């Protein structure tokens, strides 16, 4: 067995590998960029080596620096994690040449599966179902039109070296092909240095299902069941679960056997994932087709660990050390259901624009597992948090904005979903915006809970963007009761301040709480909490300053409700169950006079050009004194981590008064770029 492992990665996955390595008695080495000098993965390792400046191209993507770090520290193996160098054939080869074990598949397997066109040819030869399409070289647009017509519309045009949702275009007719073929080539060349494009049949009502495979260096390969990853946004996975609510035992066996056949055909060993596109419209389950093979550990691997009882990182390390698999296919079981949500620093209320900044507060749900299956942490059973951040740390513009992964496990799918909803409410993240509300809304959505999902689920259910999960009348009443209870506690503390003139007054017991456009009458007494004339069957504890309040049901029915509370000038903000609610709280005697208050008019921001996202100001098209017309481009901002330029235009005829930023500067969200008059 290895003595020391270096993880050529950062954040959550580095911490995840270190946890298992420590369990196995293997010493650990971290590498880091300047932006990660005090990151949790660095502090967690036994040794740490600086690679270089913050940009990944100057640090985590420098294979020579990573190999030098391994040699300097005496590491005898390298785990690449996911992303960065994990699927670089050249890196795996370099490790072998340096006499350092690569904890992953052999270089030839990485190369074979890394090319979308060649991998489909290999899959077809191995007897794996492939989507009807054309895998050869396509000379020009005219040939692309002919091929698409022969296959039959709709078709998908994909860059051969593409990935992560880039270099893909859907064509419903000939015009779409003519407009999109050259654009797909350009995207492939710009993003991957390869302008080859292939065309295949687009599967309607598609579901994205993948098979986890695991092989050793002695020819043994098994499949560890499937994961459903159909809930996606812009081709990026949002929710993953295992097993799939769509897959039958017969389908699972057929899919698994084909995945194993492909792995054996390319001499694969270690952990890998065969991704399939499945027609949700075909209830026979026979319409599943090979998409690609990921020759690394997947972000969503924890859901497989939870239902199989296997530590996939441990298995990868043992395979790299030359050990045989200690189990066979018949030993692989399915225990319950697991679901994973990725917690990202992004703002779902503003089109999922990326968010950066310091984690002013970071508290995770009470979990019984941290970073690895079968942990010993005390907490809620069936709740696991994998993260690589800490309070006071920063979500940097240089890397993927994932903060944490929340994994829940239950006996049934419904139990796992309900645990997700409860645990998401227990996250406390202050600083950058997050998608917590959005993923909570997904968990509550009737269509998701039914299992009737496709890759178009989010686009179909949220065509106008996300505006918060709808709240039931019962939930709103509970929130109103919490707001009234908290207001009484705040008033009680205020009356106890020393030095006040006169007698101490009793705090108000009757309140009018406005949430949305509806008023709720709340009465607080020693024995009961009454909302709109009906007693609320919950027990609440609140001390001024508390940031989270838990409403425990007292009637034995329902689940505890965790509510994040924030004070405002006239009441509170209450965040729960995928939405934030503003509550105006007034004593009942004062509430009737609220209608006489003058409403505060929001400031006129039309004279400012404001950055809609954090990013880089690439260009300014105007100077002070320039007259601009409505619709005229003023500036170009490149969004953080999105690798796309956003053109900001004038909303009206005006003259440029002041330039508040210069080209090349980094911008914060809502930062003023220029002022008009």
ZARO-883003 format. One line per 4 residues: number of its first residue (from 1); their letters; for each residue x, z, y of C-alpha. Coordinates in nm, 3 decimals. Example, Ala and Ser with C-alpha at 12.3 -4.5 7.8 and 13.67 -1.06 7.14 Angstrom:
<atoms>
1 = as = 1.230:0.780:-0.450  1.367:0.714:-0.106
</atoms>
This chain:
<atoms>
1 = xxxx = 0.000:0.000:0.000  0.108:-0.062:0.358  0.282:0.208:0.561  0.197:0.096:0.914
5 = xxxx = -0.065:-0.140:1.057  -0.066:-0.312:1.396  -0.401:-0.426:1.534  -0.363:-0.739:1.745
9 = xxxx = -0.675:-0.666:1.945  -0.837:-0.421:2.184  -1.148:-0.216:2.245  -1.413:-0.149:1.984
13 = xxxx = -1.264:-0.347:1.695  -0.917:-0.193:1.739  -1.070:0.156:1.726  -1.275:0.051:1.423
17 = xxxx = -0.967:-0.060:1.228  -0.767:0.247:1.331  -1.039:0.478:1.200  -1.022:0.326:0.852
21 = xxxx = -0.640:0.304:0.856  -0.613:0.674:0.936  -0.856:0.751:0.653  -0.624:0.557:0.420
25 = xxxx = -0.314:0.739:0.544  -0.168:0.432:0.718  0.017:0.479:1.049  -0.126:0.279:1.340
29 = xxxx = 0.015:0.068:1.624  -0.182:-0.051:1.927  -0.093:-0.329:2.166  -0.227:-0.340:2.518
33 = xxxx = -0.232:-0.527:2.846  -0.189:-0.366:3.186  -0.568:-0.343:3.221  -0.588:-0.140:2.897
37 = xxxx = -0.295:0.097:2.949  -0.516:0.406:2.915  -0.788:0.258:2.697  -0.926:0.456:2.399
41 = xxxx = -0.765:0.227:2.139  -0.423:0.296:2.293  -0.478:0.672:2.288  -0.613:0.660:1.934
45 = xxxx = -0.305:0.490:1.782  0.011:0.662:1.668  0.221:0.417:1.871  0.144:0.165:2.145
49 = xxxx = 0.330:-0.137:2.281  0.268:-0.310:2.614  0.218:-0.686:2.589  0.188:-0.800:2.950
53 = xxxx = -0.050:-0.856:3.242  -0.428:-0.829:3.214  -0.524:-1.196:3.147  -0.557:-1.252:2.772
57 = xxxx = -0.342:-1.567:2.794  -0.054:-1.347:2.909  -0.109:-1.062:2.663  -0.345:-1.062:2.362
61 = xxxx = -0.302:-1.436:2.300  0.079:-1.418:2.299  0.160:-1.434:1.929  0.535:-1.397:1.984
65 = xxxx = 0.489:-1.074:2.178  0.262:-0.930:1.909  0.509:-1.017:1.632  0.790:-0.865:1.836
69 = xxxx = 0.585:-0.546:1.872  0.528:-0.536:1.495  0.899:-0.575:1.425  0.997:-0.315:1.688
73 = xxxx = 0.762:-0.054:1.544  0.818:-0.136:1.178  0.458:-0.242:1.112  0.430:-0.415:0.774
77 = xxxx = 0.086:-0.567:0.834  -0.124:-0.700:1.123  -0.503:-0.692:1.147  -0.626:-0.951:1.403
81 = xxxx = -0.976:-0.808:1.457  -1.209:-1.079:1.587  -1.159:-1.323:1.873  -0.813:-1.374:2.027
85 = xxxx = -0.575:-1.483:1.745  -0.800:-1.397:1.449  -0.873:-1.759:1.351  -0.542:-1.919:1.452
89 = xxxx = -0.375:-2.079:1.153  -0.046:-2.075:1.344  -0.060:-1.698:1.387  -0.126:-1.636:1.018
93 = xxxx = 0.168:-1.864:0.935  0.393:-1.689:1.185  0.312:-1.352:1.027  0.406:-1.484:0.683
97 = xxxx = 0.730:-1.632:0.814  0.816:-1.298:0.974  0.755:-1.115:0.645  0.454:-0.928:0.786
101 = xxxx = 0.126:-0.930:0.594  -0.170:-1.088:0.774  -0.487:-0.888:0.704  -0.708:-1.192:0.667
105 = xxxx = -0.737:-1.520:0.477  -0.452:-1.760:0.398  -0.351:-2.012:0.670  -0.476:-2.313:0.471
109 = xxxx = -0.825:-2.162:0.447  -0.831:-2.092:0.822  -0.729:-2.453:0.888  -0.982:-2.598:0.644
113 = xxxx = -1.274:-2.405:0.789  -1.164:-2.429:1.153  -1.251:-2.795:1.188  -1.630:-2.840:1.201
117 = xxxx = -1.620:-3.194:1.062  -1.369:-3.133:0.783  -1.535:-2.805:0.682  -1.869:-2.982:0.633
121 = xxxx = -1.701:-3.244:0.415  -1.539:-2.969:0.206  -1.871:-2.784:0.182  -2.048:-3.096:0.058
125 = xxxx = -1.777:-3.154:-0.205  -1.818:-2.789:-0.318  -2.189:-2.841:-0.379  -2.305:-2.658:-0.066
129 = xxxx = -2.616:-2.782:0.114  -2.523:-2.952:0.442  -2.749:-3.063:0.724  -2.815:-3.439:0.711
133 = xxxx = -2.582:-3.597:0.965  -2.278:-3.810:1.041  -1.937:-3.646:1.005  -1.707:-3.938:1.085
137 = xxxx = -1.547:-4.050:1.411  -1.806:-4.173:1.664  -1.657:-4.444:1.887  -1.895:-4.447:2.182
141 = xxxx = -2.246:-4.377:2.309  -2.395:-4.689:2.149  -2.274:-4.584:1.805  -2.402:-4.230:1.872
145 = xxxx = -2.748:-4.373:1.952  -2.751:-4.577:1.629  -2.645:-4.276:1.418  -2.904:-4.049:1.580
149 = xxxx = -3.177:-4.305:1.520  -3.077:-4.338:1.153  -3.080:-3.958:1.102  -3.411:-3.919:1.282
153 = xxxx = -3.487:-3.715:1.593  -3.442:-3.440:1.694  -3.064:-3.425:1.647  -2.791:-3.186:1.761
157 = xxxx = -2.466:-3.316:1.910  -2.177:-3.073:1.859  -1.812:-3.064:1.957  -1.604:-3.061:1.638
161 = xxxx = -1.388:-2.768:1.750  -1.674:-2.590:1.927  -1.788:-2.235:1.890  -1.965:-1.955:2.071
165 = xxxx = -2.250:-2.182:2.173  -2.028:-2.420:2.371  -2.020:-2.797:2.327  -2.374:-2.829:2.190
169 = xxxx = -2.662:-3.049:2.308  -3.006:-3.106:2.163  -3.145:-3.459:2.176  -3.515:-3.529:2.123
173 = xxxx = -3.488:-3.903:2.189  -3.250:-4.190:2.262  -3.236:-4.108:2.633  -3.112:-3.756:2.556
177 = xxxx = -2.831:-3.900:2.344  -2.728:-4.143:2.615  -2.722:-3.866:2.873  -2.558:-3.601:2.657
181 = xxxx = -2.302:-3.764:2.428  -2.025:-3.814:2.684  -2.095:-3.472:2.837  -2.053:-3.310:2.494
185 = xxxx = -1.719:-3.491:2.452  -1.600:-3.368:2.791  -1.701:-3.009:2.713  -1.518:-3.022:2.381
189 = xxxx = -1.203:-3.155:2.545  -1.214:-2.904:2.831  -1.289:-2.597:2.618  -1.112:-2.674:2.291
193 = xxxx = -0.873:-2.963:2.357  -1.066:-3.183:2.110  -1.324:-3.442:2.219  -1.453:-3.533:1.873
197 = xxxx = -1.830:-3.499:1.835  -2.051:-3.498:1.528  -2.426:-3.547:1.506  -2.663:-3.377:1.265
201 = xxxx = -3.034:-3.326:1.211  -3.182:-3.045:1.419  -3.370:-2.799:1.201  -3.704:-2.700:1.354
205 = xxxx = -3.811:-2.333:1.355  -3.449:-2.253:1.268  -3.331:-1.915:1.147  -2.963:-1.820:1.156
209 = xxxx = -2.869:-1.645:0.834  -2.515:-1.576:0.716  -2.358:-1.467:0.389  -2.075:-1.214:0.383
213 = xxxx = -1.812:-1.303:0.123  -1.515:-1.102:0.005  -1.235:-1.229:-0.216  -0.901:-1.110:-0.348
217 = xxxx = -0.574:-1.289:-0.417  -0.652:-1.304:-0.789  -0.938:-1.553:-0.767  -1.225:-1.303:-0.753
221 = xxxx = -1.491:-1.371:-0.488  -1.825:-1.194:-0.438  -2.104:-1.221:-0.183  -2.225:-0.903:-0.011
225 = xxxx = -2.580:-1.017:0.064  -2.698:-1.175:0.389  -2.736:-1.092:0.756  -3.007:-1.234:0.981
229 = xxxx = -2.877:-1.327:1.327  -3.165:-1.539:1.456  -3.227:-1.340:1.774  -2.992:-1.524:2.008
233 = xxxx = -2.961:-1.603:2.376  -2.785:-1.927:2.468  -2.653:-1.951:2.111  -2.499:-1.602:2.135
237 = xxxx = -2.614:-1.338:1.884  -2.801:-1.042:2.032  -2.953:-0.861:1.732  -2.826:-0.863:1.373
241 = xxxx = -2.985:-0.712:1.065  -2.935:-0.686:0.693  -3.102:-0.785:0.476  -3.314:-1.066:0.624
245 = xxxx = -3.694:-1.026:0.634  -3.719:-1.396:0.538  -3.484:-1.413:0.240  -3.618:-1.366:-0.114
249 = xxxx = -3.402:-1.255:-0.408  -3.404:-1.617:-0.533  -3.285:-1.747:-0.193  -3.021:-1.475:-0.171
253 = xxxx = -2.877:-1.572:-0.507  -2.873:-1.944:-0.424  -2.716:-1.889:-0.083  -2.463:-1.640:-0.215
257 = xxxx = -2.352:-1.861:-0.503  -2.300:-2.158:-0.271  -2.100:-1.941:-0.029  -1.879:-1.820:-0.314
261 = xxxx = -1.830:-2.179:-0.434  -1.710:-2.282:-0.088  -1.474:-1.985:-0.064  -1.322:-2.066:-0.402
265 = xxxx = -1.289:-2.435:-0.310  -1.053:-2.350:-0.023  -0.869:-2.066:-0.201  -1.024:-1.806:0.026
269 = xxxx = -0.951:-1.435:0.009  -1.027:-1.139:0.242  -1.356:-1.101:0.430  -1.530:-1.412:0.559
273 = xxxx = -1.874:-1.528:0.662  -2.058:-1.846:0.568  -2.314:-1.925:0.837  -2.630:-2.109:0.739
277 = xxxx = -2.917:-2.265:0.929  -3.247:-2.209:0.753  -3.578:-2.380:0.816  -3.834:-2.110:0.889
281 = xxxx = -4.105:-2.371:0.845  -4.016:-2.417:0.476  -4.156:-2.114:0.296  -4.001:-2.224:-0.034
285 = xxxx = -3.667:-2.105:0.100  -3.488:-2.413:-0.027  -3.413:-2.562:0.317  -3.089:-2.384:0.402
289 = xxxx = -2.778:-2.566:0.517  -2.413:-2.491:0.585  -2.319:-2.448:0.952  -1.964:-2.314:0.948
293 = xxxx = -1.740:-2.050:0.799  -1.591:-1.774:1.012  -1.255:-1.684:0.866  -1.243:-1.330:1.003
297 = xxxx = -1.432:-1.004:1.025  -1.758:-1.053:1.215  -1.874:-0.840:1.509  -2.188:-0.762:1.307
301 = xxxx = -2.009:-0.649:0.989  -2.141:-0.287:1.018  -2.492:-0.381:0.903  -2.346:-0.511:0.577
305 = xxxx = -2.143:-0.192:0.537  -2.453:0.021:0.584  -2.659:-0.148:0.312  -2.377:-0.196:0.058
309 = xxxx = -2.182:0.126:0.103  -1.856:-0.067:0.142  -1.594:-0.029:0.415  -1.507:-0.394:0.485
313 = xxxx = -1.195:-0.309:0.685  -1.063:-0.104:0.393  -1.139:-0.391:0.156  -0.950:-0.635:0.381
317 = xxxx = -0.646:-0.408:0.388  -0.649:-0.361:0.010  -0.682:-0.736:-0.050  -0.393:-0.806:0.189
321 = xxxx = -0.185:-0.557:-0.009  -0.250:-0.761:-0.324  -0.504:-0.533:-0.490  -0.788:-0.668:-0.701
325 = xxxx = -1.147:-0.606:-0.600  -1.258:-0.282:-0.765  -1.612:-0.413:-0.824  -1.792:-0.728:-0.934
329 = xxxx = -2.105:-0.911:-0.818  -2.337:-0.704:-1.035  -2.217:-0.387:-0.857  -2.330:-0.511:-0.513
333 = xxxx = -2.658:-0.344:-0.415  -2.893:-0.332:-0.118  -2.966:0.018:0.008  -3.235:0.020:0.276
337 = xxxx = -3.216:-0.173:0.603  -2.967:-0.185:0.888  -2.995:-0.325:1.241  -2.728:-0.372:1.508
341 = xxxx = -2.772:-0.417:1.883  -2.483:-0.508:2.109  -2.474:-0.310:2.433  -2.333:-0.539:2.702
345 = xxxx = -2.237:-0.491:3.065  -2.480:-0.749:3.199  -2.795:-0.743:3.411  -3.101:-0.873:3.222
349 = xxxx = -3.310:-0.843:3.540  -3.084:-1.098:3.713  -3.054:-1.365:3.450  -2.804:-1.168:3.237
353 = xxxx = -2.528:-1.207:3.491  -2.215:-1.022:3.380  -2.145:-0.686:3.535  -1.816:-0.505:3.585
357 = xxxx = -1.703:-0.172:3.718  -1.617:0.184:3.631  -1.816:0.377:3.371  -1.911:0.664:3.600
361 = xxxx = -2.107:0.820:3.314  -2.090:0.726:2.949  -2.273:0.927:2.687  -2.381:0.783:2.353
365 = xxxx = -2.668:0.885:2.124  -2.608:1.167:1.880  -2.470:0.981:1.579  -2.367:1.078:1.230
369 = xxxx = -2.109:0.798:1.215  -1.846:0.683:1.462  -1.653:0.358:1.423  -1.675:0.347:1.045
373 = xxxx = -1.926:0.387:0.765  -1.971:0.728:0.610  -1.822:0.919:0.900  -1.836:1.295:0.921
377 = xxxx = -1.962:1.331:1.278  -2.268:1.546:1.324  -2.573:1.382:1.475  -2.887:1.187:1.401
381 = xxxx = -2.887:1.058:1.042  -2.874:0.682:1.013  -2.733:0.628:1.364  -2.386:0.481:1.411
385 = xxxx = -2.202:0.393:1.733  -1.897:0.166:1.736  -1.731:0.155:2.077  -1.396:0.131:2.249
389 = xxxx = -1.467:0.272:2.593  -1.479:0.616:2.752  -1.629:0.776:3.060  -1.409:0.696:3.358
393 = xxxx = -1.289:0.372:3.200  -1.359:0.030:3.341  -1.539:-0.280:3.221  -1.285:-0.541:3.323
397 = xxxx = -1.348:-0.897:3.437  -1.074:-1.014:3.201  -1.245:-0.949:2.866  -1.572:-0.965:2.681
401 = xxxx = -1.818:-0.722:2.848  -1.937:-0.555:2.526  -1.951:-0.177:2.575  -2.068:-0.063:2.232
405 = xxxx = -2.254:-0.154:1.915  -2.549:0.057:1.806  -2.621:0.044:1.432  -2.914:0.217:1.267
409 = xxxx = -2.997:0.249:0.900  -3.328:0.338:0.739  -3.512:0.313:0.412  -3.729:0.036:0.561
413 = xxxx = -3.697:-0.222:0.838  -3.955:-0.035:1.046  -3.759:0.290:1.019  -3.435:0.119:1.127
417 = xxxx = -3.615:-0.040:1.425  -3.770:0.290:1.535  -3.430:0.459:1.516  -3.293:0.185:1.742
421 = xxxx = -3.563:0.246:2.004  -3.503:0.622:2.003  -3.122:0.590:2.012  -3.121:0.328:2.290
425 = xxxx = -3.311:0.573:2.511  -3.038:0.831:2.449  -2.759:0.610:2.587  -2.651:0.720:2.934
429 = xxxx = -2.446:0.455:3.111  -2.395:0.472:3.488  -2.180:0.217:3.669  -2.211:-0.142:3.553
433 = xxxx = -2.554:-0.279:3.469  -2.641:-0.297:3.099  -2.881:-0.475:2.866  -3.019:-0.149:2.721
437 = xxxx = -3.370:-0.215:2.852  -3.369:-0.567:2.713  -3.265:-0.483:2.358  -3.511:-0.193:2.354
441 = xxxx = -3.785:-0.438:2.456  -3.681:-0.667:2.170  -3.712:-0.381:1.923  -4.065:-0.309:2.046
445 = xxxx = -4.181:-0.671:2.056  -4.463:-0.734:1.804  -4.316:-1.067:1.698  -3.975:-0.915:1.623
449 = xxxx = -4.132:-0.629:1.433  -4.330:-0.879:1.224  -4.008:-1.056:1.122  -4.144:-1.391:1.243
453 = xxxx = -3.833:-1.484:1.438  -3.632:-1.800:1.501  -3.329:-1.881:1.714  -3.575:-1.972:1.990
457 = xxxx = -3.737:-1.627:1.995  -3.592:-1.506:2.327  -3.641:-1.836:2.510  -4.000:-1.858:2.386
461 = xxxx = -4.100:-1.499:2.455  -3.917:-1.459:2.788  -3.946:-1.805:2.950  -3.950:-1.656:3.302
465 = xxxx = -3.673:-1.406:3.243  -3.685:-1.035:3.165  -3.879:-0.794:3.384  -3.886:-0.481:3.170
469 = xxxx = -4.081:-0.390:2.858  -4.453:-0.334:2.911  -4.549:0.034:2.895  -4.864:0.164:2.729
473 = xxxx = -5.110:0.382:2.921  -5.005:0.677:2.706  -4.638:0.623:2.797  -4.715:0.599:3.169
477 = xxxx = -4.920:0.920:3.152  -4.631:1.096:2.981  -4.388:0.971:3.247  -4.623:1.091:3.521
481 = xxxx = -4.638:1.433:3.354  -4.258:1.450:3.333  -4.228:1.354:3.702  -4.475:1.626:3.803
485 = xxxx = -4.304:1.886:3.584  -3.961:1.796:3.726  -4.098:1.808:4.083  -4.228:2.163:4.021
489 = xxxx = -3.887:2.270:3.890  -3.711:2.116:4.192  -3.954:2.289:4.432  -3.907:2.621:4.251
493 = xxxx = -3.531:2.598:4.294  -3.567:2.504:4.662  -3.777:2.811:4.736  -3.507:3.039:4.593
497 = xxxx = -3.240:2.931:4.840  -3.119:3.236:5.035  -3.161:3.271:5.409  -3.504:3.114:5.443
501 = xxxx = -3.741:3.257:5.703  -4.067:3.414:5.595  -4.197:3.486:5.247  -4.100:3.273:4.953
505 = xxxx = -4.374:3.026:4.876  -4.490:2.941:4.529  -4.399:2.584:4.425  -4.686:2.334:4.422
509 = xxxx = -4.864:2.318:4.088  -5.071:2.010:4.162  -4.916:1.669:4.227  -5.017:1.309:4.273
513 = xxxx = -4.772:1.080:4.094  -4.784:0.709:4.170  -4.631:0.477:3.909  -4.682:0.110:3.981
517 = xxxx = -5.007:0.081:4.175  -5.187:0.370:4.006  -5.207:0.738:4.104  -5.205:1.011:3.841
521 = xxxx = -5.323:1.368:3.906  -5.077:1.613:3.748  -5.129:1.988:3.716  -4.844:2.210:3.598
525 = xxxx = -4.912:2.560:3.469  -4.740:2.809:3.241  -4.954:2.707:2.946  -5.029:2.339:2.991
529 = xxxx = -4.935:2.009:3.151  -5.250:1.822:3.253  -5.249:1.455:3.352  -5.565:1.288:3.479
533 = xxxx = -5.776:1.576:3.351  -5.638:1.569:2.996  -5.373:1.801:2.853  -5.052:1.622:2.760
537 = xxxx = -4.950:1.731:2.407  -4.575:1.754:2.477  -4.315:2.023:2.530  -4.067:1.958:2.812
541 = xxxx = -3.758:2.140:2.934  -3.607:2.049:3.270  -3.350:2.218:3.490  -3.271:2.059:3.828
545 = xxxx = -2.969:1.838:3.775  -3.062:1.731:3.421  -3.022:1.357:3.377  -3.212:1.324:3.049
549 = xxxx = -3.546:1.486:2.966  -3.691:1.487:2.614  -4.068:1.511:2.571  -4.127:1.662:2.228
553 = xxxx = -4.478:1.607:2.082  -4.658:1.934:2.005  -4.941:1.789:1.799  -4.722:1.675:1.511
557 = xxxx = -4.796:1.313:1.595  -4.554:1.063:1.746  -4.182:1.060:1.819  -3.983:1.247:2.087
561 = xxxx = -3.947:1.044:2.407  -3.607:1.052:2.581  -3.632:0.973:2.951  -3.342:0.919:3.188
565 = xxxx = -3.427:1.077:3.521  -3.287:0.997:3.866  -3.390:1.156:4.197  -3.506:0.938:4.486
569 = xxxx = -3.612:1.024:4.840  -3.980:1.044:4.743  -3.969:1.120:4.373  -3.784:0.994:4.066
573 = xxxx = -3.683:0.689:3.869  -3.775:0.724:3.502  -3.614:0.500:3.242  -3.755:0.487:2.890
577 = xxxx = -3.863:0.239:2.624  -3.700:-0.063:2.782  -3.812:-0.028:3.144  -3.739:0.164:3.464
581 = xxxx = -4.038:0.307:3.651  -4.037:0.433:4.010  -4.250:0.743:4.057  -4.357:0.860:4.401
585 = xxxx = -4.436:1.232:4.370  -4.632:1.414:4.644  -4.806:1.753:4.648  -5.180:1.700:4.599
589 = xxxx = -5.254:1.842:4.946  -5.020:1.589:5.112  -5.096:1.279:4.902  -5.411:1.174:5.095
593 = xxxx = -5.202:1.129:5.409  -4.952:0.892:5.245  -5.165:0.594:5.344  -5.083:0.666:5.709
597 = xxxx = -4.708:0.639:5.655  -4.541:0.329:5.796  -4.393:0.120:5.517  -4.023:0.054:5.545
601 = xxxx = -3.964:-0.316:5.604  -3.678:-0.450:5.390  -3.391:-0.597:5.593  -3.367:-0.972:5.647
605 = xxxx = -3.087:-1.088:5.417  -3.146:-1.459:5.471  -2.863:-1.474:5.725  -2.610:-1.364:5.462
609 = xxxx = -2.462:-1.559:5.173  -2.439:-1.296:4.898  -2.250:-1.316:4.569  -2.513:-1.316:4.291
613 = xxxx = -2.258:-1.202:4.032  -1.906:-1.066:4.000  -1.654:-1.347:3.986  -1.395:-1.557:4.163
617 = xxxx = -1.460:-1.735:4.493  -1.323:-2.076:4.397  -1.403:-2.271:4.714  -1.553:-2.231:5.061
621 = xxxx = -1.700:-2.554:5.195  -1.750:-2.438:5.555  -1.566:-2.292:5.852  -1.679:-2.065:6.135
625 = xxxx = -1.891:-2.265:6.379  -2.005:-2.527:6.124  -2.372:-2.626:6.135  -2.529:-2.634:5.788
629 = xxxx = -2.850:-2.788:5.656  -3.088:-2.643:5.399  -2.953:-2.713:5.050  -2.599:-2.779:5.169
633 = xxxx = -2.325:-2.630:4.943  -2.153:-2.337:5.110  -1.935:-2.188:4.836  -1.849:-2.207:4.467
637 = xxxx = -1.824:-1.891:4.257  -1.691:-1.884:3.901  -1.878:-1.620:3.703  -1.675:-1.360:3.512
641 = xxxx = -1.633:-1.450:3.142  -1.889:-1.733:3.169  -1.636:-2.008:3.253  -1.892:-2.188:3.464
645 = xxxx = -1.904:-2.265:3.834  -2.205:-2.169:4.045  -2.272:-2.359:4.367  -2.423:-2.139:4.640
649 = xxxx = -2.631:-2.334:4.895  -2.777:-2.271:5.239  -3.143:-2.173:5.240  -3.207:-2.290:5.597
653 = xxxx = -3.055:-2.469:5.896  -2.800:-2.237:6.059  -2.451:-2.201:6.203  -2.168:-2.018:6.025
657 = xxxx = -2.095:-1.702:6.228  -1.843:-1.506:6.017  -1.646:-1.566:5.695  -1.623:-1.236:5.505
661 = xxxx = -1.423:-1.365:5.208  -1.160:-1.629:5.136  -1.109:-1.870:4.849  -0.922:-1.706:4.562
665 = xxxx = -1.068:-1.359:4.619  -1.249:-1.165:4.348  -1.608:-1.082:4.440  -1.833:-0.792:4.345
669 = xxxx = -2.203:-0.851:4.286  -2.399:-0.848:4.615  -2.081:-0.880:4.822  -2.133:-1.072:5.148
673 = xxxx = -1.937:-1.399:5.148  -2.037:-1.524:5.494  -2.286:-1.464:5.773  -2.507:-1.725:5.940
677 = x = -2.684:-1.731:6.276
</atoms>
